[in-house]
Amino acid sequence: MKITRKQLSQAADEQIISREQADALYWFLQAQPDEVPRFTFSHLLYYLGGLIAIGAMSVFMTLGWEAFGGAGIFLISVVYAAIALIITHRLAARKLVIPAGICAAFVVCMMPLAIYGLQHWMGVWPDDSVYQDYHRVVKWHWLYMELATLAVGSVMLWKYRYPFLVMPIAVTLWYMTMDVAVLVSGEDITLLTRGLISLYVGLLMIGLALWVDIRSRHHADYAYWLYLFGVVAFWLGLSIQESDSELSKFLYFCINLAMVGVGAVLLRRVFVLFGALGICGYLGYLAFHVFQDSWLFPIALSAIGLGIIYVGIQWQKHEQAITHKLRALLPAVIREWLSSRP
């Protein structure tokens, strides 16, 4: 439970502790390293700085780096990774879990650039593509960079066990499946086929995330990033599929509705967010195409929205009884896992 300054002040008002003790205890707790990510200013600075540093050496990499040549790119990448590894080790020794995890992820994110430089240095780069294309173009020869990233990421995760390290691993798995599809099917693979592959890969990642979630239920949240990129891959792959019939569009709506339900059960907001986007997309399609000239549709939609609010009120009143009955139908390990969720 997070202890606030207001609670300490109330304890002082009740004369449980003195005012001086309340102030001293508050500042003592504020100075302690926090292992759980929270929406605090310090954590915001951690993630903002980390994502800017990672993005600078990956997504926002400019063509100016090509001037260093393969050897220069490789050596600079190794130096960057070594510095980040030293910082990670020192932060870990000070029990600063969140900044240490971000620095460890930075080490992993340097691997694609390092392997890219190494391949150029060795003269085995197969075409005229550049590293700037890595995050936006699907090509089979990115696989060497991705395999190296997965290997280093696995070692770093085994060594430090920081949940944020799963982020670059999850992204790399997603990228790799797209590149494997190109390797197997050729460069002329269609967008719809890529979407279908993304859909199935997303389902596999969600399944993996669920397994990791259950296995690590007594430890840190290692499944967060797997859920995130699994849902993104699944939803994007589902959303770009062609649909000429009203039945298939309604099925798309039902799948997104089910995602909201799954998110509520698993307490994972990413399911709810993308499910809600899909639902809004379907309702927008109905409003602008199917019921374009209907005056009744907005009224019916408003009634449905109010009905959902009413269901929410009833759910809140009877949530404990309903949850108890539903969980009684599940296996013991699933019940234990769900009960351990905050």
C-alpha positions as semicolon CSV with decimal commas, in nm:
position;residue;x (nm);y (nm);z (nm)
1;M;0,000;0,000;0,000
2;K;0,131;0,344;-0,089
3;I;0,150;0,575;0,214
4;T;0,067;0,939;0,140
5;R;0,160;1,252;0,329
6;K;-0,208;1,307;0,409
7;Q;-0,227;0,969;0,580
8;L;0,080;1,047;0,790
9;S;-0,071;1,384;0,884
10;Q;-0,391;1,209;0,991
11;A;-0,185;0,968;1,202
12;A;-0,021;1,270;1,367
13;D;-0,364;1,429;1,429
14;E;-0,470;1,107;1,601
15;Q;-0,150;1,132;1,810
16;I;-0,030;0,794;1,686
17;I;0,298;0,959;1,593
18;S;0,427;1,312;1,642
19;R;0,421;1,577;1,368
20;E;0,800;1,567;1,350
21;Q;0,798;1,189;1,312
22;A;0,535;1,212;1,036
23;D;0,749;1,459;0,839
24;A;1,066;1,258;0,892
25;L;0,896;0,932;0,792
26;Y;0,748;1,092;0,477
27;W;1,083;1,217;0,350
28;F;1,247;0,885;0,441
29;L;0,992;0,695;0,233
30;Q;1,029;0,942;-0,056
31;A;1,402;0,877;-0,068
32;Q;1,363;0,500;-0,092
33;P;1,411;0,338;-0,434
34;D;1,078;0,230;-0,585
35;E;1,070;-0,098;-0,777
36;V;0,715;-0,051;-0,909
37;P;0,660;0,197;-1,194
38;R;0,426;0,475;-1,086
39;F;0,309;0,800;-1,237
40;T;0,549;1,019;-1,041
41;F;0,768;1,299;-1,170
42;S;1,090;1,105;-1,107
43;H;0,958;0,798;-1,292
44;L;0,837;1,021;-1,574
45;L;1,188;1,163;-1,607
46;Y;1,336;0,811;-1,602
47;Y;1,121;0,687;-1,888
48;L;1,132;1,010;-2,087
49;G;1,512;1,020;-2,076
50;G;1,544;0,649;-2,146
51;L;1,306;0,649;-2,441
52;I;1,475;0,957;-2,591
53;A;1,816;0,786;-2,561
54;I;1,687;0,459;-2,706
55;G;1,498;0,638;-2,984
56;A;1,805;0,845;-3,072
57;M;2,008;0,530;-3,138
58;S;1,731;0,338;-3,314
59;V;1,413;0,497;-3,452
60;F;1,560;0,847;-3,503
61;M;1,898;0,734;-3,634
62;T;2,001;0,968;-3,917
63;L;2,185;0,895;-4,241
64;G;2,480;1,095;-4,111
65;W;2,602;0,786;-3,927
66;E;2,668;0,612;-4,258
67;A;2,973;0,836;-4,292
68;F;3,146;0,641;-4,012
69;G;3,144;0,324;-4,224
70;G;3,081;-0,026;-4,095
71;A;3,379;-0,036;-3,861
72;G;3,300;0,303;-3,710
73;I;2,933;0,219;-3,655
74;F;3,022;-0,114;-3,494
75;L;3,287;0,029;-3,262
76;I;3,074;0,326;-3,154
77;S;2,779;0,093;-3,086
78;V;2,997;-0,133;-2,872
79;V;3,131;0,165;-2,676
80;Y;2,776;0,297;-2,619
81;A;2,659;-0,048;-2,505
82;A;2,959;-0,088;-2,272
83;I;2,896;0,251;-2,109
84;A;2,526;0,168;-2,066
85;L;2,619;-0,170;-1,916
86;I;2,851;-0,006;-1,662
87;I;2,577;0,242;-1,567
88;T;2,329;-0,046;-1,537
89;H;2,560;-0,233;-1,301
90;R;2,615;0,072;-1,081
91;L;2,245;0,160;-1,065
92;A;2,162;-0,203;-0,984
93;A;2,412;-0,196;-0,697
94;R;2,228;0,109;-0,559
95;K;1,890;-0,071;-0,590
96;L;1,762;0,186;-0,843
97;V;1,559;-0,073;-1,029
98;I;1,371;0,140;-1,283
99;P;1,663;0,349;-1,422
100;A;1,881;0,037;-1,417
101;G;1,621;-0,150;-1,621
102;I;1,601;0,133;-1,875
103;C;1,980;0,141;-1,914
104;A;1,985;-0,238;-1,953
105;A;1,723;-0,209;-2,227
106;F;1,944;0,052;-2,395
107;V;2,223;-0,209;-2,412
108;V;1,989;-0,450;-2,591
109;C;1,865;-0,180;-2,829
110;M;2,223;-0,113;-2,943
111;M;2,261;-0,465;-3,081
112;P;2,083;-0,415;-3,418
113;L;2,305;-0,115;-3,495
114;A;2,618;-0,303;-3,386
115;I;2,539;-0,604;-3,608
116;Y;2,450;-0,371;-3,897
117;G;2,791;-0,206;-3,868
118;L;2,965;-0,542;-3,832
119;Q;2,802;-0,679;-4,148
120;H;2,906;-0,369;-4,344
121;W;3,257;-0,395;-4,202
122;M;3,282;-0,759;-4,310
123;G;3,141;-0,679;-4,655
124;V;2,844;-0,915;-4,627
125;W;2,563;-0,659;-4,636
126;P;2,338;-0,780;-4,921
127;D;2,192;-0,458;-5,069
128;D;2,194;-0,078;-5,051
129;S;1,944;-0,048;-4,765
130;V;2,048;0,154;-4,459
131;Y;1,986;0,119;-4,087
132;Q;1,729;0,398;-4,101
133;D;1,500;0,151;-4,284
134;Y;1,511;-0,110;-4,005
135;H;1,202;0,013;-3,821
136;R;0,985;0,081;-4,127
137;V;1,078;-0,165;-4,402
138;V;1,039;-0,544;-4,387
139;K;1,347;-0,727;-4,522
140;W;1,480;-1,077;-4,467
141;H;1,838;-0,976;-4,393
142;W;1,737;-0,790;-4,075
143;L;1,717;-1,140;-3,923
144;Y;2,085;-1,143;-3,822
145;M;2,036;-0,819;-3,629
146;E;1,720;-0,953;-3,465
147;L;1,874;-1,286;-3,363
148;A;2,166;-1,104;-3,201
149;T;1,925;-0,872;-3,021
150;L;1,723;-1,166;-2,888
151;A;2,039;-1,342;-2,770
152;V;2,174;-1,037;-2,586
153;G;1,828;-0,953;-2,452
154;S;1,787;-1,304;-2,311
155;V;2,126;-1,287;-2,139
156;M;2,051;-0,942;-1,993
157;L;1,708;-1,056;-1,872
158;W;1,861;-1,365;-1,713
159;K;2,129;-1,152;-1,547
160;Y;1,925;-0,855;-1,423
161;R;1,558;-0,972;-1,435
162;Y;1,417;-0,625;-1,498
163;P;1,067;-0,626;-1,655
164;F;1,151;-0,335;-1,891
165;L;1,404;-0,561;-2,064
166;V;1,112;-0,754;-2,211
167;M;1,023;-0,445;-2,419
168;P;1,305;-0,469;-2,680
169;I;1,265;-0,849;-2,683
170;A;0,892;-0,820;-2,760
171;V;0,951;-0,561;-3,034
172;T;1,223;-0,776;-3,190
173;L;1,001;-1,086;-3,189
174;W;0,733;-0,889;-3,372
175;Y;0,979;-0,756;-3,629
176;M;1,136;-1,097;-3,678
177;T;0,810;-1,269;-3,766
178;M;0,748;-1,014;-4,042
179;D;1,098;-1,064;-4,180
180;V;1,068;-1,444;-4,165
181;A;0,745;-1,416;-4,365
182;V;0,931;-1,222;-4,636
183;L;1,213;-1,478;-4,633
184;V;0,965;-1,764;-4,684
185;S;0,719;-1,598;-4,922
186;G;0,942;-1,356;-5,111
187;E;0,948;-0,979;-5,137
188;D;0,609;-0,967;-5,316
189;I;0,409;-1,066;-5,007
190;T;0,084;-0,868;-4,993
191;L;-0,025;-0,631;-4,720
192;L;-0,321;-0,854;-4,634
193;T;-0,092;-1,154;-4,590
194;R;0,137;-0,951;-4,366
195;G;-0,167;-0,849;-4,166
196;L;-0,274;-1,211;-4,129
197;I;0,074;-1,306;-4,010
198;S;0,068;-1,015;-3,766
199;L;-0,268;-1,134;-3,636
200;Y;-0,145;-1,487;-3,565
201;V;0,183;-1,362;-3,419
202;G;-0,015;-1,131;-3,191
203;L;-0,223;-1,424;-3,068
204;L;0,094;-1,622;-2,996
205;M;0,248;-1,329;-2,807
206;I;-0,071;-1,285;-2,604
207;G;-0,062;-1,655;-2,520
208;L;0,304;-1,624;-2,421
209;A;0,223;-1,317;-2,211
210;L;-0,053;-1,506;-2,032
211;W;0,185;-1,793;-1,957
212;V;0,454;-1,553;-1,833
213;D;0,192;-1,365;-1,630
214;I;0,087;-1,683;-1,450
215;R;0,444;-1,804;-1,397
216;S;0,567;-1,469;-1,261
217;R;0,254;-1,384;-1,060
218;H;0,454;-1,371;-0,735
219;H;0,732;-1,158;-0,883
220;A;0,758;-0,855;-1,113
221;D;0,530;-0,785;-1,409
222;Y;0,729;-0,945;-1,693
223;A;0,420;-0,985;-1,912
224;Y;0,334;-0,617;-1,963
225;W;0,532;-0,556;-2,281
226;L;0,438;-0,894;-2,427
227;Y;0,071;-0,808;-2,377
228;L;0,123;-0,463;-2,528
229;F;0,295;-0,568;-2,850
230;G;0,088;-0,885;-2,875
231;V;-0,235;-0,685;-2,869
232;V;-0,095;-0,424;-3,109
233;A;0,015;-0,693;-3,357
234;F;-0,316;-0,880;-3,328
235;W;-0,537;-0,570;-3,354
236;L;-0,349;-0,414;-3,645
237;G;-0,347;-0,745;-3,833
238;L;-0,719;-0,784;-3,769
239;S;-0,805;-0,426;-3,864
240;I;-0,635;-0,426;-4,206
241;Q;-0,813;-0,739;-4,327
242;E;-1,056;-0,679;-4,611
243;S;-1,422;-0,719;-4,521
244;D;-1,697;-0,701;-4,783
245;S;-1,986;-0,844;-4,581
246;E;-2,183;-0,697;-4,292
247;L;-2,141;-1,025;-4,104
248;S;-1,761;-1,003;-4,106
249;K;-1,774;-0,641;-3,995
250;F;-2,007;-0,737;-3,710
251;L;-1,769;-1,019;-3,620
252;Y;-1,488;-0,760;-3,604
253;F;-1,705;-0,560;-3,362
254;C;-1,767;-0,870;-3,148
255;I;-1,395;-0,950;-3,131
256;N;-1,320;-0,597;-3,013
257;L;-1,601;-0,623;-2,760
258;A;-1,448;-0,947;-2,634
259;M;-1,110;-0,770;-2,603
260;V;-1,269;-0,519;-2,366
261;G;-1,403;-0,808;-2,158
262;V;-1,066;-0,985;-2,154
263;G;-0,896;-0,663;-2,048
264;A;-1,141;-0,621;-1,762
265;V;-1,083;-0,978;-1,641
266;L;-0,703;-0,969;-1,674
267;L;-0,679;-0,607;-1,556
268;R;-0,482;-0,520;-1,870
269;R;-0,578;-0,181;-2,009
270;V;-0,419;-0,240;-2,349
271;F;-0,700;-0,483;-2,437
272;V;-0,960;-0,229;-2,332
273;L;-0,793;0,055;-2,524
274;F;-0,763;-0,123;-2,858
275;G;-1,098;-0,297;-2,814
276;A;-1,260;0,043;-2,761
277;L;-1,087;0,178;-3,073
278;G;-1,225;-0,112;-3,276
279;I;-1,575;-0,063;-3,135
280;C;-1,566;0,309;-3,216
281;G;-1,443;0,227;-3,567
282;Y;-1,735;-0,010;-3,625
283;L;-1,988;0,238;-3,486
284;G;-1,838;0,506;-3,710
285;Y;-1,884;0,274;-4,009
286;L;-2,251;0,225;-3,915
287;A;-2,306;0,598;-3,869
288;F;-2,145;0,710;-4,196
289;H;-2,240;0,421;-4,425
290;V;-2,519;0,191;-4,306
291;F;-2,737;0,443;-4,118
292;Q;-2,617;0,759;-4,289
293;D;-2,966;0,911;-4,330
294;S;-3,126;0,761;-4,021
295;W;-3,244;0,991;-3,742
296;L;-3,304;0,691;-3,517
297;F;-2,944;0,563;-3,506
298;P;-2,797;0,833;-3,274
299;I;-3,092;0,786;-3,039
300;A;-3,049;0,409;-3,034
301;L;-2,675;0,447;-2,983
302;S;-2,732;0,685;-2,691
303;A;-2,970;0,433;-2,535
304;I;-2,709;0,158;-2,575
305;G;-2,446;0,380;-2,411
306;L;-2,674;0,455;-2,117
307;G;-2,755;0,084;-2,093
308;I;-2,384;0,003;-2,070
309;I;-2,350;0,257;-1,789
310;Y;-2,640;0,087;-1,608
311;V;-2,472;-0,251;-1,650
312;G;-2,156;-0,098;-1,502
313;I;-2,351;0,024;-1,200
314;Q;-2,504;-0,320;-1,145
315;W;-2,165;-0,483;-1,191
316;Q;-2,013;-0,259;-0,926
317;K;-2,293;-0,350;-0,683
318;H;-2,264;-0,726;-0,736
319;E;-1,904;-0,757;-0,855
320;Q;-1,785;-0,966;-0,561
321;A;-2,061;-1,227;-0,594
322;I;-2,033;-1,250;-0,973
323;T;-1,653;-1,270;-0,965
324;H;-1,664;-1,542;-0,698
325;K;-1,906;-1,754;-0,903
326;L;-1,712;-1,712;-1,228
327;R;-1,374;-1,787;-1,069
328;A;-1,513;-2,101;-0,910
329;L;-1,538;-2,245;-1,262
330;L;-1,167;-2,189;-1,334
331;P;-0,868;-2,416;-1,255
332;A;-0,702;-2,360;-0,917
333;V;-0,383;-2,207;-1,063
334;I;-0,586;-1,950;-1,261
335;R;-0,794;-1,863;-0,951
336;E;-0,476;-1,814;-0,748
337;W;-0,325;-1,598;-1,019
338;L;-0,633;-1,377;-1,052
339;S;-0,660;-1,345;-0,674
340;S;-0,300;-1,227;-0,654
341;R;-0,360;-0,944;-0,902
342;P;-0,386;-0,597;-0,744
